């Protein structure tokens, strides 16, 4: 587990959405989403509630 990935998760929690966190982190939304999915897989638990 990388510290940077945890920082990404904290940014999503703080900003309230993947889109806002991606903008804050200067990342694309798909790249951020991919990082968080990998973290969820590593931990074996969902960390975010995803919906449309």
ModelCIF file with pLDDT and N, C-alpha, C, O atoms, coordinates in Angstrom:
data_MODEL
#
_entry.id   MODEL 
#
_entity.id                         1 
_entity.type                       polymer 
_entity.pdbx_number_of_molecules   1 
#
_entity_poly.entity_id                      1 
_entity_poly.type                           'polypeptide(L)' 
_entity_poly.nstd_linkage                   no 
_entity_poly.nstd_monomer                   no 
_entity_poly.pdbx_seq_one_letter_code       
;(UNK)(UNK)(UNK)(UNK)(UNK)(UNK)(UNK)(UNK)(UNK)(UNK)(UNK)(UNK)(UNK)(UNK)(UNK)(UNK)
(UNK)(UNK)(UNK)(UNK)(UNK)(UNK)(UNK)(UNK)(UNK)(UNK)(UNK)(UNK)(UNK)(UNK)(UNK)(UNK)
(UNK)(UNK)(UNK)(UNK)(UNK)(UNK)(UNK)(UNK)(UNK)(UNK)(UNK)(UNK)(UNK)(UNK)(UNK)(UNK)
(UNK)(UNK)(UNK)(UNK)
;
_entity_poly.pdbx_seq_one_letter_code_can   XXXXXXXXXXXXXXXXXXXXXXXXXXXXXXXXXXXXXXXXXXXXXXXXXXXX 
_entity_poly.pdbx_strand_id                 A 
#
loop_
_entity_poly_seq.entity_id 
_entity_poly_seq.num 
_entity_poly_seq.mon_id 
_entity_poly_seq.hetero 
1 1  UNK n 
1 2  UNK n 
1 3  UNK n 
1 4  UNK n 
1 5  UNK n 
1 6  UNK n 
1 7  UNK n 
1 8  UNK n 
1 9  UNK n 
1 10 UNK n 
1 11 UNK n 
1 12 UNK n 
1 13 UNK n 
1 14 UNK n 
1 15 UNK n 
1 16 UNK n 
1 17 UNK n 
1 18 UNK n 
1 19 UNK n 
1 20 UNK n 
1 21 UNK n 
1 22 UNK n 
1 23 UNK n 
1 24 UNK n 
1 25 UNK n 
1 26 UNK n 
1 27 UNK n 
1 28 UNK n 
1 29 UNK n 
1 30 UNK n 
1 31 UNK n 
1 32 UNK n 
1 33 UNK n 
1 34 UNK n 
1 35 UNK n 
1 36 UNK n 
1 37 UNK n 
1 38 UNK n 
1 39 UNK n 
1 40 UNK n 
1 41 UNK n 
1 42 UNK n 
1 43 UNK n 
1 44 UNK n 
1 45 UNK n 
1 46 UNK n 
1 47 UNK n 
1 48 UNK n 
1 49 UNK n 
1 50 UNK n 
1 51 UNK n 
1 52 UNK n 
#
_struct_asym.id          A 
_struct_asym.entity_id   1 
#
loop_
_ma_qa_metric.id 
_ma_qa_metric.mode 
_ma_qa_metric.name 
_ma_qa_metric.software_group_id 
_ma_qa_metric.type 
1 global pLDDT . pLDDT 
2 local  pLDDT . pLDDT 
#
_ma_qa_metric_global.metric_id      1 
_ma_qa_metric_global.metric_value   93.90 
_ma_qa_metric_global.model_id       1 
_ma_qa_metric_global.ordinal_id     1 
#
loop_
_ma_qa_metric_local.label_asym_id 
_ma_qa_metric_local.label_comp_id 
_ma_qa_metric_local.label_seq_id 
_ma_qa_metric_local.metric_id 
_ma_qa_metric_local.metric_value 
_ma_qa_metric_local.model_id 
_ma_qa_metric_local.ordinal_id 
A UNK 1  2 79.00 1 1  
A UNK 2  2 90.00 1 2  
A UNK 3  2 94.00 1 3  
A UNK 4  2 95.00 1 4  
A UNK 5  2 95.00 1 5  
A UNK 6  2 95.00 1 6  
A UNK 7  2 97.00 1 7  
A UNK 8  2 97.00 1 8  
A UNK 9  2 96.00 1 9  
A UNK 10 2 97.00 1 10 
A UNK 11 2 97.00 1 11 
A UNK 12 2 96.00 1 12 
A UNK 13 2 95.00 1 13 
A UNK 14 2 97.00 1 14 
A UNK 15 2 96.00 1 15 
A UNK 16 2 93.00 1 16 
A UNK 17 2 93.00 1 17 
A UNK 18 2 95.00 1 18 
A UNK 19 2 95.00 1 19 
A UNK 20 2 97.00 1 20 
A UNK 21 2 97.00 1 21 
A UNK 22 2 97.00 1 22 
A UNK 23 2 98.00 1 23 
A UNK 24 2 97.00 1 24 
A UNK 25 2 97.00 1 25 
A UNK 26 2 97.00 1 26 
A UNK 27 2 97.00 1 27 
A UNK 28 2 97.00 1 28 
A UNK 29 2 96.00 1 29 
A UNK 30 2 96.00 1 30 
A UNK 31 2 97.00 1 31 
A UNK 32 2 97.00 1 32 
A UNK 33 2 96.00 1 33 
A UNK 34 2 96.00 1 34 
A UNK 35 2 96.00 1 35 
A UNK 36 2 96.00 1 36 
A UNK 37 2 95.00 1 37 
A UNK 38 2 96.00 1 38 
A UNK 39 2 96.00 1 39 
A UNK 40 2 96.00 1 40 
A UNK 41 2 96.00 1 41 
A UNK 42 2 96.00 1 42 
A UNK 43 2 95.00 1 43 
A UNK 44 2 96.00 1 44 
A UNK 45 2 95.00 1 45 
A UNK 46 2 94.00 1 46 
A UNK 47 2 93.00 1 47 
A UNK 48 2 90.00 1 48 
A UNK 49 2 87.00 1 49 
A UNK 50 2 82.00 1 50 
A UNK 51 2 76.00 1 51 
A UNK 52 2 64.00 1 52 
#
loop_
_atom_site.group_PDB 
_atom_site.id 
_atom_site.type_symbol 
_atom_site.label_atom_id 
_atom_site.label_alt_id 
_atom_site.label_comp_id 
_atom_site.label_asym_id 
_atom_site.label_entity_id 
_atom_site.label_seq_id 
_atom_site.pdbx_PDB_ins_code 
_atom_site.Cartn_x 
_atom_site.Cartn_y 
_atom_site.Cartn_z 
_atom_site.occupancy 
_atom_site.B_iso_or_equiv 
_atom_site.pdbx_formal_charge 
_atom_site.auth_seq_id 
_atom_site.auth_comp_id 
_atom_site.auth_asym_id 
_atom_site.auth_atom_id 
_atom_site.pdbx_PDB_model_num 
ATOM 1   N N  . UNK A 1 1  ? 0.855   -1.169 0.000   1.00 79.00 ? 1  UNK A N  1 
ATOM 2   C CA . UNK A 1 1  ? 0.000   0.000  0.000   1.00 79.00 ? 1  UNK A CA 1 
ATOM 3   C C  . UNK A 1 1  ? 0.902   1.234  0.000   1.00 79.00 ? 1  UNK A C  1 
ATOM 4   O O  . UNK A 1 1  ? 1.842   1.341  0.789   1.00 79.00 ? 1  UNK A O  1 
ATOM 5   N N  . UNK A 1 2  ? 0.594   2.148  -0.895  1.00 90.00 ? 2  UNK A N  1 
ATOM 6   C CA . UNK A 1 2  ? 1.387   3.362  -1.006  1.00 90.00 ? 2  UNK A CA 1 
ATOM 7   C C  . UNK A 1 2  ? 0.727   4.504  -0.239  1.00 90.00 ? 2  UNK A C  1 
ATOM 8   O O  . UNK A 1 2  ? -0.497  4.636  -0.219  1.00 90.00 ? 2  UNK A O  1 
ATOM 9   N N  . UNK A 1 3  ? 1.553   5.311  0.379   1.00 94.00 ? 3  UNK A N  1 
ATOM 10  C CA . UNK A 1 3  ? 1.060   6.484  1.092   1.00 94.00 ? 3  UNK A CA 1 
ATOM 11  C C  . UNK A 1 3  ? 0.311   7.417  0.142   1.00 94.00 ? 3  UNK A C  1 
ATOM 12  O O  . UNK A 1 3  ? -0.691  8.019  0.526   1.00 94.00 ? 3  UNK A O  1 
ATOM 13  N N  . UNK A 1 4  ? 0.788   7.536  -1.080  1.00 95.00 ? 4  UNK A N  1 
ATOM 14  C CA . UNK A 1 4  ? 0.145   8.408  -2.064  1.00 95.00 ? 4  UNK A CA 1 
ATOM 15  C C  . UNK A 1 4  ? -1.296  7.974  -2.334  1.00 95.00 ? 4  UNK A C  1 
ATOM 16  O O  . UNK A 1 4  ? -2.181  8.815  -2.490  1.00 95.00 ? 4  UNK A O  1 
ATOM 17  N N  . UNK A 1 5  ? -1.526  6.667  -2.388  1.00 95.00 ? 5  UNK A N  1 
ATOM 18  C CA . UNK A 1 5  ? -2.886  6.175  -2.632  1.00 95.00 ? 5  UNK A CA 1 
ATOM 19  C C  . UNK A 1 5  ? -3.806  6.522  -1.470  1.00 95.00 ? 5  UNK A C  1 
ATOM 20  O O  . UNK A 1 5  ? -4.972  6.855  -1.679  1.00 95.00 ? 5  UNK A O  1 
ATOM 21  N N  . UNK A 1 6  ? -3.294  6.447  -0.260  1.00 95.00 ? 6  UNK A N  1 
ATOM 22  C CA . UNK A 1 6  ? -4.093  6.852  0.902   1.00 95.00 ? 6  UNK A CA 1 
ATOM 23  C C  . UNK A 1 6  ? -4.398  8.351  0.857   1.00 95.00 ? 6  UNK A C  1 
ATOM 24  O O  . UNK A 1 6  ? -5.487  8.779  1.239   1.00 95.00 ? 6  UNK A O  1 
ATOM 25  N N  . UNK A 1 7  ? -3.444  9.134  0.396   1.00 97.00 ? 7  UNK A N  1 
ATOM 26  C CA . UNK A 1 7  ? -3.679  10.570 0.242   1.00 97.00 ? 7  UNK A CA 1 
ATOM 27  C C  . UNK A 1 7  ? -4.765  10.830 -0.799  1.00 97.00 ? 7  UNK A C  1 
ATOM 28  O O  . UNK A 1 7  ? -5.569  11.750 -0.642  1.00 97.00 ? 7  UNK A O  1 
ATOM 29  N N  . UNK A 1 8  ? -4.791  10.025 -1.858  1.00 97.00 ? 8  UNK A N  1 
ATOM 30  C CA . UNK A 1 8  ? -5.841  10.148 -2.862  1.00 97.00 ? 8  UNK A CA 1 
ATOM 31  C C  . UNK A 1 8  ? -7.203  9.864  -2.232  1.00 97.00 ? 8  UNK A C  1 
ATOM 32  O O  . UNK A 1 8  ? -8.162  10.602 -2.462  1.00 97.00 ? 8  UNK A O  1 
ATOM 33  N N  . UNK A 1 9  ? -7.288  8.798  -1.439  1.00 96.00 ? 9  UNK A N  1 
ATOM 34  C CA . UNK A 1 9  ? -8.552  8.460  -0.779  1.00 96.00 ? 9  UNK A CA 1 
ATOM 35  C C  . UNK A 1 9  ? -8.990  9.596  0.150   1.00 96.00 ? 9  UNK A C  1 
ATOM 36  O O  . UNK A 1 9  ? -10.167 9.957  0.182   1.00 96.00 ? 9  UNK A O  1 
ATOM 37  N N  . UNK A 1 10 ? -8.054  10.149 0.895   1.00 97.00 ? 10 UNK A N  1 
ATOM 38  C CA . UNK A 1 10 ? -8.389  11.252 1.795   1.00 97.00 ? 10 UNK A CA 1 
ATOM 39  C C  . UNK A 1 10 ? -8.884  12.470 1.019   1.00 97.00 ? 10 UNK A C  1 
ATOM 40  O O  . UNK A 1 10 ? -9.773  13.181 1.486   1.00 97.00 ? 10 UNK A O  1 
ATOM 41  N N  . UNK A 1 11 ? -8.319  12.715 -0.153  1.00 97.00 ? 11 UNK A N  1 
ATOM 42  C CA . UNK A 1 11 ? -8.760  13.842 -0.976  1.00 97.00 ? 11 UNK A CA 1 
ATOM 43  C C  . UNK A 1 11 ? -10.193 13.628 -1.452  1.00 97.00 ? 11 UNK A C  1 
ATOM 44  O O  . UNK A 1 11 ? -10.985 14.570 -1.473  1.00 97.00 ? 11 UNK A O  1 
ATOM 45  N N  . UNK A 1 12 ? -10.533 12.404 -1.832  1.00 96.00 ? 12 UNK A N  1 
ATOM 46  C CA . UNK A 1 12 ? -11.911 12.111 -2.258  1.00 96.00 ? 12 UNK A CA 1 
ATOM 47  C C  . UNK A 1 12 ? -12.868 12.332 -1.097  1.00 96.00 ? 12 UNK A C  1 
ATOM 48  O O  . UNK A 1 12 ? -13.931 12.925 -1.276  1.00 96.00 ? 12 UNK A O  1 
ATOM 49  N N  . UNK A 1 13 ? -12.504 11.863 0.087   1.00 95.00 ? 13 UNK A N  1 
ATOM 50  C CA . UNK A 1 13 ? -13.363 12.049 1.259   1.00 95.00 ? 13 UNK A CA 1 
ATOM 51  C C  . UNK A 1 13 ? -13.531 13.540 1.576   1.00 95.00 ? 13 UNK A C  1 
ATOM 52  O O  . UNK A 1 13 ? -14.633 13.993 1.885   1.00 95.00 ? 13 UNK A O  1 
ATOM 53  N N  . UNK A 1 14 ? -12.462 14.278 1.499   1.00 97.00 ? 14 UNK A N  1 
ATOM 54  C CA . UNK A 1 14 ? -12.499 15.711 1.818   1.00 97.00 ? 14 UNK A CA 1 
ATOM 55  C C  . UNK A 1 14 ? -13.285 16.506 0.773   1.00 97.00 ? 14 UNK A C  1 
ATOM 56  O O  . UNK A 1 14 ? -14.081 17.377 1.125   1.00 97.00 ? 14 UNK A O  1 
ATOM 57  N N  . UNK A 1 15 ? -13.063 16.209 -0.507  1.00 96.00 ? 15 UNK A N  1 
ATOM 58  C CA . UNK A 1 15 ? -13.698 16.961 -1.584  1.00 96.00 ? 15 UNK A CA 1 
ATOM 59  C C  . UNK A 1 15 ? -15.138 16.515 -1.838  1.00 96.00 ? 15 UNK A C  1 
ATOM 60  O O  . UNK A 1 15 ? -15.939 17.283 -2.372  1.00 96.00 ? 15 UNK A O  1 
ATOM 61  N N  . UNK A 1 16 ? -15.472 15.282 -1.458  1.00 93.00 ? 16 UNK A N  1 
ATOM 62  C CA . UNK A 1 16 ? -16.850 14.819 -1.590  1.00 93.00 ? 16 UNK A CA 1 
ATOM 63  C C  . UNK A 1 16 ? -17.185 14.147 -2.904  1.00 93.00 ? 16 UNK A C  1 
ATOM 64  O O  . UNK A 1 16 ? -18.296 13.645 -3.072  1.00 93.00 ? 16 UNK A O  1 
ATOM 65  N N  . UNK A 1 17 ? -16.246 14.128 -3.844  1.00 93.00 ? 17 UNK A N  1 
ATOM 66  C CA . UNK A 1 17 ? -16.494 13.444 -5.117  1.00 93.00 ? 17 UNK A CA 1 
ATOM 67  C C  . UNK A 1 17 ? -15.163 13.128 -5.790  1.00 93.00 ? 17 UNK A C  1 
ATOM 68  O O  . UNK A 1 17 ? -14.142 13.766 -5.533  1.00 93.00 ? 17 UNK A O  1 
ATOM 69  N N  . UNK A 1 18 ? -15.209 12.121 -6.661  1.00 95.00 ? 18 UNK A N  1 
ATOM 70  C CA . UNK A 1 18 ? -14.011 11.764 -7.420  1.00 95.00 ? 18 UNK A CA 1 
ATOM 71  C C  . UNK A 1 18 ? -13.601 12.897 -8.350  1.00 95.00 ? 18 UNK A C  1 
ATOM 72  O O  . UNK A 1 18 ? -12.415 13.200 -8.478  1.00 95.00 ? 18 UNK A O  1 
ATOM 73  N N  . UNK A 1 19 ? -14.566 13.515 -8.991  1.00 95.00 ? 19 UNK A N  1 
ATOM 74  C CA . UNK A 1 19 ? -14.271 14.590 -9.936  1.00 95.00 ? 19 UNK A CA 1 
ATOM 75  C C  . UNK A 1 19 ? -13.571 15.764 -9.255  1.00 95.00 ? 19 UNK A C  1 
ATOM 76  O O  . UNK A 1 19 ? -12.566 16.271 -9.753  1.00 95.00 ? 19 UNK A O  1 
ATOM 77  N N  . UNK A 1 20 ? -14.104 16.186 -8.128  1.00 97.00 ? 20 UNK A N  1 
ATOM 78  C CA . UNK A 1 20 ? -13.507 17.314 -7.408  1.00 97.00 ? 20 UNK A CA 1 
ATOM 79  C C  . UNK A 1 20 ? -12.125 16.958 -6.884  1.00 97.00 ? 20 UNK A C  1 
ATOM 80  O O  . UNK A 1 20 ? -11.212 17.782 -6.929  1.00 97.00 ? 20 UNK A O  1 
ATOM 81  N N  . UNK A 1 21 ? -11.966 15.737 -6.386  1.00 97.00 ? 21 UNK A N  1 
ATOM 82  C CA . UNK A 1 21 ? -10.665 15.305 -5.882  1.00 97.00 ? 21 UNK A CA 1 
ATOM 83  C C  . UNK A 1 21 ? -9.647  15.211 -7.006  1.00 97.00 ? 21 UNK A C  1 
ATOM 84  O O  . UNK A 1 21 ? -8.490  15.591 -6.826  1.00 97.00 ? 21 UNK A O  1 
ATOM 85  N N  . UNK A 1 22 ? -10.063 14.710 -8.161  1.00 97.00 ? 22 UNK A N  1 
ATOM 86  C CA . UNK A 1 22 ? -9.153  14.614 -9.301  1.00 97.00 ? 22 UNK A CA 1 
ATOM 87  C C  . UNK A 1 22 ? -8.666  16.005 -9.709  1.00 97.00 ? 22 UNK A C  1 
ATOM 88  O O  . UNK A 1 22 ? -7.487  16.198 -10.005 1.00 97.00 ? 22 UNK A O  1 
ATOM 89  N N  . UNK A 1 23 ? -9.576  16.959 -9.721  1.00 98.00 ? 23 UNK A N  1 
ATOM 90  C CA . UNK A 1 23 ? -9.201  18.333 -10.065 1.00 98.00 ? 23 UNK A CA 1 
ATOM 91  C C  . UNK A 1 23 ? -8.220  18.882 -9.032  1.00 98.00 ? 23 UNK A C  1 
ATOM 92  O O  . UNK A 1 23 ? -7.217  19.498 -9.391  1.00 98.00 ? 23 UNK A O  1 
ATOM 93  N N  . UNK A 1 24 ? -8.507  18.660 -7.756  1.00 97.00 ? 24 UNK A N  1 
ATOM 94  C CA . UNK A 1 24 ? -7.637  19.121 -6.670  1.00 97.00 ? 24 UNK A CA 1 
ATOM 95  C C  . UNK A 1 24 ? -6.250  18.493 -6.768  1.00 97.00 ? 24 UNK A C  1 
ATOM 96  O O  . UNK A 1 24 ? -5.243  19.159 -6.526  1.00 97.00 ? 24 UNK A O  1 
ATOM 97  N N  . UNK A 1 25 ? -6.201  17.205 -7.125  1.00 97.00 ? 25 UNK A N  1 
ATOM 98  C CA . UNK A 1 25 ? -4.940  16.469 -7.199  1.00 97.00 ? 25 UNK A CA 1 
ATOM 99  C C  . UNK A 1 25 ? -4.223  16.620 -8.540  1.00 97.00 ? 25 UNK A C  1 
ATOM 100 O O  . UNK A 1 25 ? -3.109  16.126 -8.712  1.00 97.00 ? 25 UNK A O  1 
ATOM 101 N N  . UNK A 1 26 ? -4.865  17.304 -9.490  1.00 97.00 ? 26 UNK A N  1 
ATOM 102 C CA . UNK A 1 26 ? -4.319  17.466 -10.847 1.00 97.00 ? 26 UNK A CA 1 
ATOM 103 C C  . UNK A 1 26 ? -4.124  16.113 -11.530 1.00 97.00 ? 26 UNK A C  1 
ATOM 104 O O  . UNK A 1 26 ? -3.098  15.858 -12.160 1.00 97.00 ? 26 UNK A O  1 
ATOM 105 N N  . UNK A 1 27 ? -5.137  15.252 -11.387 1.00 97.00 ? 27 UNK A N  1 
ATOM 106 C CA . UNK A 1 27 ? -5.166  13.941 -12.028 1.00 97.00 ? 27 UNK A CA 1 
ATOM 107 C C  . UNK A 1 27 ? -6.408  13.856 -12.891 1.00 97.00 ? 27 UNK A C  1 
ATOM 108 O O  . UNK A 1 27 ? -7.344  14.637 -12.726 1.00 97.00 ? 27 UNK A O  1 
ATOM 109 N N  . UNK A 1 28 ? -6.412  12.906 -13.811 1.00 97.00 ? 28 UNK A N  1 
ATOM 110 C CA . UNK A 1 28 ? -7.653  12.647 -14.532 1.00 97.00 ? 28 UNK A CA 1 
ATOM 111 C C  . UNK A 1 28 ? -8.555  11.809 -13.627 1.00 97.00 ? 28 UNK A C  1 
ATOM 112 O O  . UNK A 1 28 ? -8.070  11.053 -12.785 1.00 97.00 ? 28 UNK A O  1 
ATOM 113 N N  . UNK A 1 29 ? -9.854  11.947 -13.804 1.00 96.00 ? 29 UNK A N  1 
ATOM 114 C CA . UNK A 1 29 ? -10.798 11.186 -12.987 1.00 96.00 ? 29 UNK A CA 1 
ATOM 115 C C  . UNK A 1 29 ? -10.621 9.688  -13.182 1.00 96.00 ? 29 UNK A C  1 
ATOM 116 O O  . UNK A 1 29 ? -10.648 8.957  -12.191 1.00 96.00 ? 29 UNK A O  1 
ATOM 117 N N  . UNK A 1 30 ? -10.439 9.179  -14.425 1.00 96.00 ? 30 UNK A N  1 
ATOM 118 C CA . UNK A 1 30 ? -10.233 7.734  -14.582 1.00 96.00 ? 30 UNK A CA 1 
ATOM 119 C C  . UNK A 1 30 ? -8.974  7.221  -13.872 1.00 96.00 ? 30 UNK A C  1 
ATOM 120 O O  . UNK A 1 30 ? -8.980  6.119  -13.323 1.00 96.00 ? 30 UNK A O  1 
ATOM 121 N N  . UNK A 1 31 ? -7.907  8.007  -13.879 1.00 97.00 ? 31 UNK A N  1 
ATOM 122 C CA . UNK A 1 31 ? -6.679  7.590  -13.197 1.00 97.00 ? 31 UNK A CA 1 
ATOM 123 C C  . UNK A 1 31 ? -6.894  7.502  -11.685 1.00 97.00 ? 31 UNK A C  1 
ATOM 124 O O  . UNK A 1 31 ? -6.430  6.560  -11.042 1.00 97.00 ? 31 UNK A O  1 
ATOM 125 N N  . UNK A 1 32 ? -7.587  8.472  -11.130 1.00 97.00 ? 32 UNK A N  1 
ATOM 126 C CA . UNK A 1 32 ? -7.877  8.461  -9.697  1.00 97.00 ? 32 UNK A CA 1 
ATOM 127 C C  . UNK A 1 32 ? -8.789  7.287  -9.349  1.00 97.00 ? 32 UNK A C  1 
ATOM 128 O O  . UNK A 1 32 ? -8.557  6.594  -8.359  1.00 97.00 ? 32 UNK A O  1 
ATOM 129 N N  . UNK A 1 33 ? -9.804  7.066  -10.142 1.00 96.00 ? 33 UNK A N  1 
ATOM 130 C CA . UNK A 1 33 ? -10.724 5.961  -9.909  1.00 96.00 ? 33 UNK A CA 1 
ATOM 131 C C  . UNK A 1 33 ? -9.987  4.620  -9.942  1.00 96.00 ? 33 UNK A C  1 
ATOM 132 O O  . UNK A 1 33 ? -10.241 3.744  -9.116  1.00 96.00 ? 33 UNK A O  1 
ATOM 133 N N  . UNK A 1 34 ? -9.085  4.472  -10.889 1.00 96.00 ? 34 UNK A N  1 
ATOM 134 C CA . UNK A 1 34 ? -8.302  3.235  -11.011 1.00 96.00 ? 34 UNK A CA 1 
ATOM 135 C C  . UNK A 1 34 ? -7.448  3.011  -9.768  1.00 96.00 ? 34 UNK A C  1 
ATOM 136 O O  . UNK A 1 34 ? -7.371  1.890  -9.266  1.00 96.00 ? 34 UNK A O  1 
ATOM 137 N N  . UNK A 1 35 ? -6.807  4.062  -9.268  1.00 96.00 ? 35 UNK A N  1 
ATOM 138 C CA . UNK A 1 35 ? -5.989  3.950  -8.063  1.00 96.00 ? 35 UNK A CA 1 
ATOM 139 C C  . UNK A 1 35 ? -6.828  3.514  -6.861  1.00 96.00 ? 35 UNK A C  1 
ATOM 140 O O  . UNK A 1 35 ? -6.400  2.678  -6.065  1.00 96.00 ? 35 UNK A O  1 
ATOM 141 N N  . UNK A 1 36 ? -8.022  4.087  -6.738  1.00 96.00 ? 36 UNK A N  1 
ATOM 142 C CA . UNK A 1 36 ? -8.878  3.751  -5.603  1.00 96.00 ? 36 UNK A CA 1 
ATOM 143 C C  . UNK A 1 36 ? -9.427  2.333  -5.722  1.00 96.00 ? 36 UNK A C  1 
ATOM 144 O O  . UNK A 1 36 ? -9.561  1.643  -4.712  1.00 96.00 ? 36 UNK A O  1 
ATOM 145 N N  . UNK A 1 37 ? -9.747  1.888  -6.930  1.00 95.00 ? 37 UNK A N  1 
ATOM 146 C CA . UNK A 1 37 ? -10.192 0.501  -7.116  1.00 95.00 ? 37 UNK A CA 1 
ATOM 147 C C  . UNK A 1 37 ? -9.089  -0.477 -6.737  1.00 95.00 ? 37 UNK A C  1 
ATOM 148 O O  . UNK A 1 37 ? -9.360  -1.515 -6.133  1.00 95.00 ? 37 UNK A O  1 
ATOM 149 N N  . UNK A 1 38 ? -7.850  -0.156 -7.085  1.00 96.00 ? 38 UNK A N  1 
ATOM 150 C CA . UNK A 1 38 ? -6.727  -1.015 -6.716  1.00 96.00 ? 38 UNK A CA 1 
ATOM 151 C C  . UNK A 1 38 ? -6.564  -1.062 -5.201  1.00 96.00 ? 38 UNK A C  1 
ATOM 152 O O  . UNK A 1 38 ? -6.261  -2.118 -4.646  1.00 96.00 ? 38 UNK A O  1 
ATOM 153 N N  . UNK A 1 39 ? -6.760  0.063  -4.531  1.00 96.00 ? 39 UNK A N  1 
ATOM 154 C CA . UNK A 1 39 ? -6.691  0.092  -3.071  1.00 96.00 ? 39 UNK A CA 1 
ATOM 155 C C  . UNK A 1 39 ? -7.802  -0.766 -2.474  1.00 96.00 ? 39 UNK A C  1 
ATOM 156 O O  . UNK A 1 39 ? -7.562  -1.525 -1.535  1.00 96.00 ? 39 UNK A O  1 
ATOM 157 N N  . UNK A 1 40 ? -9.003  -0.652 -3.009  1.00 96.00 ? 40 UNK A N  1 
ATOM 158 C CA . UNK A 1 40 ? -10.126 -1.471 -2.531  1.00 96.00 ? 40 UNK A CA 1 
ATOM 159 C C  . UNK A 1 40 ? -9.834  -2.959 -2.715  1.00 96.00 ? 40 UNK A C  1 
ATOM 160 O O  . UNK A 1 40 ? -10.132 -3.767 -1.834  1.00 96.00 ? 40 UNK A O  1 
ATOM 161 N N  . UNK A 1 41 ? -9.249  -3.321 -3.865  1.00 96.00 ? 41 UNK A N  1 
ATOM 162 C CA . UNK A 1 41 ? -8.906  -4.718 -4.106  1.00 96.00 ? 41 UNK A CA 1 
ATOM 163 C C  . UNK A 1 41 ? -7.840  -5.203 -3.125  1.00 96.00 ? 41 UNK A C  1 
ATOM 164 O O  . UNK A 1 41 ? -7.908  -6.326 -2.625  1.00 96.00 ? 41 UNK A O  1 
ATOM 165 N N  . UNK A 1 42 ? -6.869  -4.356 -2.858  1.00 96.00 ? 42 UNK A N  1 
ATOM 166 C CA . UNK A 1 42 ? -5.804  -4.711 -1.925  1.00 96.00 ? 42 UNK A CA 1 
ATOM 167 C C  . UNK A 1 42 ? -6.362  -4.933 -0.515  1.00 96.00 ? 42 UNK A C  1 
ATOM 168 O O  . UNK A 1 42 ? -5.949  -5.856 0.187   1.00 96.00 ? 42 UNK A O  1 
ATOM 169 N N  . UNK A 1 43 ? -7.295  -4.084 -0.117  1.00 95.00 ? 43 UNK A N  1 
ATOM 170 C CA . UNK A 1 43 ? -7.882  -4.193 1.218   1.00 95.00 ? 43 UNK A CA 1 
ATOM 171 C C  . UNK A 1 43 ? -9.006  -5.222 1.288   1.00 95.00 ? 43 UNK A C  1 
ATOM 172 O O  . UNK A 1 43 ? -9.360  -5.690 2.370   1.00 95.00 ? 43 UNK A O  1 
ATOM 173 N N  . UNK A 1 44 ? -9.564  -5.570 0.134   1.00 96.00 ? 44 UNK A N  1 
ATOM 174 C CA . UNK A 1 44 ? -10.655 -6.536 0.102   1.00 96.00 ? 44 UNK A CA 1 
ATOM 175 C C  . UNK A 1 44 ? -11.991 -5.981 0.557   1.00 96.00 ? 44 UNK A C  1 
ATOM 176 O O  . UNK A 1 44 ? -12.895 -6.741 0.905   1.00 96.00 ? 44 UNK A O  1 
ATOM 177 N N  . UNK A 1 45 ? -12.122 -4.675 0.557   1.00 95.00 ? 45 UNK A N  1 
ATOM 178 C CA . UNK A 1 45 ? -13.362 -4.013 0.994   1.00 95.00 ? 45 UNK A CA 1 
ATOM 179 C C  . UNK A 1 45 ? -13.620 -2.786 0.132   1.00 95.00 ? 45 UNK A C  1 
ATOM 180 O O  . UNK A 1 45 ? -12.682 -2.106 -0.282  1.00 95.00 ? 45 UNK A O  1 
ATOM 181 N N  . UNK A 1 46 ? -14.900 -2.501 -0.142  1.00 94.00 ? 46 UNK A N  1 
ATOM 182 C CA . UNK A 1 46 ? -15.198 -1.246 -0.844  1.00 94.00 ? 46 UNK A CA 1 
ATOM 183 C C  . UNK A 1 46 ? -14.998 -0.063 0.099   1.00 94.00 ? 46 UNK A C  1 
ATOM 184 O O  . UNK A 1 46 ? -15.368 -0.123 1.271   1.00 94.00 ? 46 UNK A O  1 
ATOM 185 N N  . UNK A 1 47 ? -14.422 0.988  -0.414  1.00 93.00 ? 47 UNK A N  1 
ATOM 186 C CA . UNK A 1 47 ? -14.178 2.192  0.389   1.00 93.00 ? 47 UNK A CA 1 
ATOM 187 C C  . UNK A 1 47 ? -15.131 3.321  0.038   1.00 93.00 ? 47 UNK A C  1 
ATOM 188 O O  . UNK A 1 47 ? -15.343 4.238  0.831   1.00 93.00 ? 47 UNK A O  1 
ATOM 189 N N  . UNK A 1 48 ? -15.702 3.248  -1.156  1.00 90.00 ? 48 UNK A N  1 
ATOM 190 C CA . UNK A 1 48 ? -16.587 4.306  -1.640  1.00 90.00 ? 48 UNK A CA 1 
ATOM 191 C C  . UNK A 1 48 ? -17.896 3.707  -2.106  1.00 90.00 ? 48 UNK A C  1 
ATOM 192 O O  . UNK A 1 48 ? -17.943 2.571  -2.577  1.00 90.00 ? 48 UNK A O  1 
ATOM 193 N N  . UNK A 1 49 ? -18.953 4.479  -1.970  1.00 87.00 ? 49 UNK A N  1 
ATOM 194 C CA . UNK A 1 49 ? -20.248 4.113  -2.547  1.00 87.00 ? 49 UNK A CA 1 
ATOM 195 C C  . UNK A 1 49 ? -20.320 4.790  -3.900  1.00 87.00 ? 49 UNK A C  1 
ATOM 196 O O  . UNK A 1 49 ? -20.342 6.017  -3.995  1.00 87.00 ? 49 UNK A O  1 
ATOM 197 N N  . UNK A 1 50 ? -20.356 3.984  -4.937  1.00 82.00 ? 50 UNK A N  1 
ATOM 198 C CA . UNK A 1 50 ? -20.377 4.538  -6.284  1.00 82.00 ? 50 UNK A CA 1 
ATOM 199 C C  . UNK A 1 50 ? -21.792 4.489  -6.824  1.00 82.00 ? 50 UNK A C  1 
ATOM 200 O O  . UNK A 1 50 ? -22.516 3.516  -6.615  1.00 82.00 ? 50 UNK A O  1 
ATOM 201 N N  . UNK A 1 51 ? -22.171 5.522  -7.504  1.00 76.00 ? 51 UNK A N  1 
ATOM 202 C CA . UNK A 1 51 ? -23.497 5.575  -8.108  1.00 76.00 ? 51 UNK A CA 1 
ATOM 203 C C  . UNK A 1 51 ? -23.533 6.659  -9.159  1.00 76.00 ? 51 UNK A C  1 
ATOM 204 O O  . UNK A 1 51 ? -22.617 7.474  -9.271  1.00 76.00 ? 51 UNK A O  1 
ATOM 205 N N  . UNK A 1 52 ? -24.599 6.655  -9.924  1.00 64.00 ? 52 UNK A N  1 
ATOM 206 C CA . UNK A 1 52 ? -24.698 7.669  -10.962 1.00 64.00 ? 52 UNK A CA 1 
ATOM 207 C C  . UNK A 1 52 ? -25.571 8.816  -10.539 1.00 64.00 ? 52 UNK A C  1 
ATOM 208 O O  . UNK A 1 52 ? -25.760 9.762  -11.304 1.00 64.00 ? 52 UNK A O  1 
#
